[in-house]
């Protein structure tokens, strides 16, 4: 529904403007290239080859390596559910995202 701009199939659940407000930075880039919309972390402009993703993608994660990313530019949703206690230097979220973006074919 979020990827569809508020509609799921032929059924409109949220208005297009509601989705725009939810998926755009509302706080003014308080954390580098990451902002916060209404319910989501929002990616901003990325540096060259610093990380995968598209400006305007948004996401949220949980404590046990659960995360989703919605990238409207690529028409893609990535869902990761690992259920691991976050200890050490695990980088599961970034690895799953990198694999998802590497799997895109034009």
C-alpha positions in Angstrom: 0.0 0.0 0.0 2.8 2.5 0.9 4.7 1.6 -2.3 1.4 2.0 -4.2 1.1 5.6 -3.0 -1.6 4.7 -0.5 -3.6 2.3 -2.7 -3.5 -1.5 -2.6 -4.7 -2.7 -6.0 -7.8 -0.8 -6.8 -8.5 0.1 -3.2 -7.3 3.5 -1.8 -6.5 3.2 1.9 -4.5 6.5 2.4 -4.5 9.6 0.3 -1.5 10.4 -1.8 -0.8 13.4 0.3 -0.8 11.4 3.5 1.8 9.0 2.1 3.9 12.0 1.0 3.8 13.4 4.5 4.6 10.1 6.1 7.6 9.4 3.8 9.2 12.9 3.8 11.5 14.3 6.4 9.5 16.2 9.0 12.4 17.1 11.4 15.1 18.6 9.2 17.9 16.1 8.9 18.9 15.7 12.5 21.1 12.7 11.8 23.4 13.3 8.8 21.7 11.9 5.6 18.8 10.4 7.5 15.6 12.2 8.5 12.3 11.1 10.1 8.9 11.2 8.5 5.6 10.3 10.2 6.3 6.8 11.2 9.4 6.1 9.1 13.1 6.8 8.8 13.7 8.7 5.6 16.9 8.5 3.5 18.2 11.8 2.1 20.9 12.5 -0.4 23.7 9.9 -0.2 27.4 10.4 -0.8 29.0 8.8 -3.8 29.1 5.0 -3.3 28.6 5.3 0.4 25.6 3.0 0.6 22.9 1.5 -1.5 19.4 2.9 -1.8 17.7 5.8 -3.4 17.0 9.3 -2.1 13.4 9.2 -0.9 13.4 5.6 0.3 12.1 5.1 3.8 12.3 2.3 6.4 12.0 1.2 10.0 13.6 -1.5 12.0 13.2 -3.5 15.2 15.6 -4.6 17.9 16.2 -8.2 16.8 17.4 -7.4 13.2 13.9 -6.9 11.7 13.6 -4.2 9.2 11.7 -3.1 6.1 12.7 -0.6 3.4 10.4 0.9 0.8 12.1 2.4 -2.2 9.5 4.1 -4.5 12.1 4.9 -7.2 13.0 1.2 -7.7 9.4 0.1 -7.0 10.8 -2.2 -4.3 10.0 -3.4 -0.8 12.7 -5.2 1.2 11.7 -7.1 4.4 14.3 -8.7 6.7 13.4 -10.7 9.8 16.4 -12.4 11.3 15.4 -12.6 15.0 19.0 -12.4 16.3 19.9 -10.5 19.5 22.0 -7.5 18.3 25.4 -8.2 19.8 28.8 -7.5 18.4 29.3 -5.9 15.0 26.7 -7.7 12.9 25.7 -5.7 9.8 22.8 -7.9 8.7 20.5 -5.0 7.7 23.0 -3.4 5.3 24.0 -6.8 3.9 20.3 -7.7 3.1 19.8 -4.3 1.5 22.9 -4.7 -0.6 21.8 -8.1 -1.8 18.4 -6.8 -2.7 19.8 -3.9 -4.7 22.3 -6.1 -6.4 19.5 -8.4 -7.5 17.8 -5.6 -9.5 17.9 -6.1 -13.2 16.9 -3.5 -15.8 
